[in-house]
Amino acid sequence: MLTSTGIADNDLIQRCLPSPSRRASGPYPMIECFQEIPCNPCSTSCPFHAILPMDSIHDIPVLDFEKCTGCGACARVCPGLAIFIIDESRKDGTGLVTLPYEFSPLPKKGEIVSTMDRAGCVIGEGTVVRASAGRTSGTPLVTINVPIEQVHDVRFFCSKERADRFSPANAFETTVDMTIVSVIDNDTELDNEADTVIPSDTVIPAIVEDNICAGKEELLSVSKSSDNDKNECGDSEQIECDDNDKNECDDDEQIECDDNDKNECDDSEINDRYDNDIDMDDDEAIICRCEGITRREIRELIAEGYTTVDEIKRISRAGMGPCQSRTCGPLIADEIARMTGQTRDSIQPSTHRPPVVAQPISFFTGGDDE
């Protein structure tokens, strides 16, 4: 499921869990990092050395739960936003989920928010317990109080005003079986049944702006609607045409039906939803997630005369993080082109170098003995 949808399945989540006694004793991190990528800030930043040293920068993090205090330092520095702090030790039927949050403004303490799962579907409500922007750097962390059975499903949230943009999670089963949570209360064994299989006739949209949670019936009805419109133009009208007028029916009539319907759905509906909600020109939008650099900082550097991606990279460290400027590089180039009047194709990307790992002097001398 991870490779096909990007969503971790039940088996992967269970591998991240500590023992039932550790889960009941206090907060612990869920490191949902399942693929070997060149990244190690979590290991180097842990003040308690609970995330074991990596032999290779591509290694998957290994956590010693006995050393971990659940401080959240690793969650704050993870470029992939893949670490969450879970607290199941409360005895009131609720738990705490601390997650990275890169949006502005931060929610206020006591605010009621709509919680979302890994697929981006609204699954309930939670209360903001605290929101910490960090003293110096790193990703802000927001802690939410949620029902105890949802601590391993809640991975994001949105304001209640925007919750209607996301349908309930009726097209996908929850990733984690509910028996995961019952281990603490009932001391039962974890359920290792096979992962939930999505039926072959379920329609999963590949690229849909905010309809990933839409039910199968809605998707099928749209598909049938398009087919009916096509048949109305392609069949009934085309029968009345001779061969010489075939193009007139196929092209003119069918384009009139398909394009009008498509524009009516794609343009008016989607644009109405997003135009007033998303400010693509926000100065505080994060351009470089690894270094926490905003669009405003990039624009200030361009205004000072730094007009290449490499120059901005050297002066600001944008693009020097573990992702190797895969996200920020194109965004910086877009800003340079817009502010300088250059064409986008003329902006050269930054120089890419393979990740390196610091080595002790003994590595070059042949070992500690020498």
N, C-alpha and C positions, 0 to 999 in steps of 0.2 A: 504493500500500500504506500510506503514511504516514497518509492521511486516513481510511482504512477500518479500520486496525488499530492505528495509533499506532506502528508499527514501521518504522524507516527501511529502505529497500530498497538494493540493491547500488549503484545509480546514485548515490544521495545520499551513500553512504559514500565512494565513489571520489572524489567532488568535494572531500571534506575532506582527502584525502591529499596530502602534499608530494611532492617529487621523490624518486626512489629513492636518490639520494646523500644527501639530507637525512634520509631515514628511517634510513639506515645510520649516520649520524654521531652520533646521540644522541637523547634524549627529545624528543618534540614533542606538542603538544596535538591532540586530535580534538574539534573544536567541533561537536557534533551538534545544532545549532540551525538548524532549517530553515523556521521560520515567523516572519513579521514580528509581533513583540509588543513592547510598550513596556518595554524592558529594556536596560541598558547597563553594569552593574557590571564585566563582563569588560574592556571597553574602558578604563574609567576607572581600573581597579586595576592594569593591567599596568605594572610598573616599567620595562620596556624599550620601551614604546610599540609593541609588536609587533602588537597588535590595533588596527587603524587607527581614527582618530576617526570618529564617526558623524555624518552630516549630520542625521539624524532618529533619535530614540530608538527608532523602530520598525525601523531598519535591521538586516539580518542581519550578524553579525560577519564581518569580513574580516581574515585573519591574514597577516602578513609572516613567513614561516618563517625567513628569514635573520636577523631580529632576535630571534626567540624562542629562549630557552634551556631551555624545558621546566621552568621553576621551579614551576609549579602554582598560582601566585597566582590565576589566572583560575578554575581549577577549584574553589578554596576559596570563592569569592564568588558563583558562579553560582547564582541561586535555583532554576533549573530542573534542576540536577544534570545538565547536558547536556555537560559538558566532561570529557574523560578524557586522561590523560597516558600516551602509549605509548612504550616504549623497545624498539626492534628491533635495537639495536647489539650485543647480546651474541652471542657466537659459539659458544654451547653448545647451540643448538637450542631455547632458551627465550627468552621476552620478558617484559617487565614491563608491567603495566597498573595505573595509579594511578587510583582512582575515589573519588568522594565517598560518605561513609557516615554516615547520620544516626541510627544505632542505638547503644544502650548495652547492655553494655560493648563497647569496641573489641576486636577480636581481638588475640591475642598474637603476637609475632614468632615465626616457625617453625611456627605452627599450620597444619595441613592443612585446607583448606576445599573445599566443593563450589562450582564456578564455574557461573554461569548466563548465558544469552544475553539478548538484548533482549526476548524473549517470556517470560522468567522460567523457562525450562526448564534443568535441570541438564545440562551438556554435558561435564563433566570435573572435575578436581581441580587445585588450585593451592596454593602455599605463601606464607603471609604474610611479606613481606620487612620491612615496617615499617608502623606505624600512627601517624599524627601528628594530634593533637587541635588543633594550632594554638596559638600563643603567647597570642593575645588573643581573637580571634573568628574566625568563618568555620566552614565545614563541615569536619569531620575528613576526612582523606584516608588511604586504605589502599592499599598497593602489594602486588600479588600477582604471583608468578612463575608463568607458565603456558607451555604449549607454544607455540612461535613461530607455528604455524598458527592459533592461537585468539586472538591479540591483538586482532583486529578483531571478534571475536564475544563475548568475555567482557565483560560490563558490570555484573555484580553477583555476589554470592556468598552462601552460607549455611553454617551449620555442617553437618558431615557427619551429625550426628544428625537434622537436619531434612530432609536431602536426599531421603528417601523420600516426602516430601509432594509432590514435583515429579517427574512422570514424565520419562523421557528425551525429548529433542526429536525425537520420531518423527512428530509430526503436522505439523511445519513444517520446511521446508528452512532451513539456516543462511542468514543474511542476506547474508553476504559470500562471494563465490566464493573458493575456496582459492588461485586464481591471484594474488590480491592480494598475498599474502605472498611468492610466488615471485619477485616483481620484484627484491627485494634480492639473493637468492641466485643467480638465473639471469639477471637483467637482461632478462627477457622483457617483452613488452608486456602492459598490463592487459587483462583480458578484459572487453569491453564488450557481451557478449551481453545479450539482454533479460532482465528480472527473472524469477525463478522464479514461475510461475503456479500457484496452488493449484487443483487440480481442482475442477470445479463440484460434484461429489458429495461433497466433503470437508465434514464437519460442523464448523463453528467455533463454539464456545459463546459467546454474547454476554455472559452474566453467570454465571461459575462461579468459586467462591472459589479453589480451587487445582487445577482440572482443565483449565487452558488448554493444558497439554501432553498431555492424554490422547489416545490413539490413536483413529482413526476407528472401529475395531471396537468399542471400549468404549462410545463414544457411541451408535453404532447399536444395540448390544445393549440399552442402557437404553431407547432409543426403542421398540424392538420389544417389550420387556417391558411398557412402559406400554400399548401398543396391545393386546397379548394380554390384559392384565388388564381393559382396558376392554371388549373384546369378550366376555370371559367373563361379565361382569356385564350389559353392555348387550344382548347378543344372546340367549344361552341362557336367562337368567332372564326376559327380557322376553317371549320366546315363550310362556312359561307363564302370562303375565298377560293378563287381558282389558283392555279400554280403561279400566275403572274403576280397575283396580289398576296402571295404567301408571306413575303417579307413584311408587308404592311401589317398583317395580323400578328405575326410572330414578334416583330420588333416593337412596333408602335403600341399595340394594344397590351402586350404582355409587359412591356416596360412600364406602361402607365399603371398597371395593377401592382406589379411587384415593387417597383421603386417607390410608388406612393405609400404603399403599406409599410415598406421598410423604413422610409424616411419618417413616417408618422410615429413608428415605434422607436426607432433608434435615436433619431435626432430630438424630437420634441420631448419624448418621455425621459430619456436619459439626461439630456441637457438641462431640463427643468429641475431634475433632482440634484444635479451636481453644480450648476453654475453658481448658486447662492450659498453652497456649503463649502466649496473648496477654493481657497485663494492660492492660485498657482504663483502669485507674485509675493508671497509672504516672506519678508526679510528674515524672519526667525526660523524658517524652515531649515532642517538639518540637511546639508549637502554631503558632508563627509561623516558618516556614522562612526567610523573607527576613531576619529579624533574629535568629534563633536563640533565641527565647524559649520557655521550657518551661512545662508545665502548672503546675508548682509556683510559678513567678513570677506567673502569672496568678491563682492561688488566693490568694497572699499579698496581692496588690493588692485583690482583692475583700474579703478579711478586713479590710483597712485602711479600707474604705468606698467604694472606687471601684466603683460598681454599674451603670455604663453602658459600652457598647462604646467610645464616643467618649472617655470619661474614661481608660479603660485604654489606648486608642490614644495619647493625648497624653502620658501619663506613662511609657509603656514603649516606644513606637514600633511596637508590634504593629499590623500593617495598613498601615504606611507604605511598605512595600517595593514592588517593581515589580508584584507580583501584585494590588495594590489590595485586600488582605484577602479575596480569594476563598476562601482555605482557612481562615485563622485567624478571620475574622469570625464564622462560624457556630459554631465551636468555643468561642470566648470567650463568645458568647451562651448556649450550653449550660451553661457553668460558672456564669455569673451566675444563670441560672434555677435551677440545682440548689442553689447555696449560699444564695440569698436567698429561695427559695420562690416566686418569681414564675413566671407561666406563660411558656412559651417564646415564644408569640406576642406577648407584651407587651414583649419586649426589642427595642428599636429598633436597626437596623443602624447602622454608622458612616457618617459623611458621606463620600461619594466625590467626589474631585476629579480632573480629568484630569491626567496626568503633565506636568510642565513641565521645560524645559531652561534652564539658566543662559545668559544672553546678555551679551556684552560691552557696555560703555557706548556704543561706536561704533554698535551696532545701533539705538539710540534717537536718536542725533544725525544719522544719515544716512550714516555711513561714516567711515573713518579720516581722510579728507581734512579733514573738518570738526572 
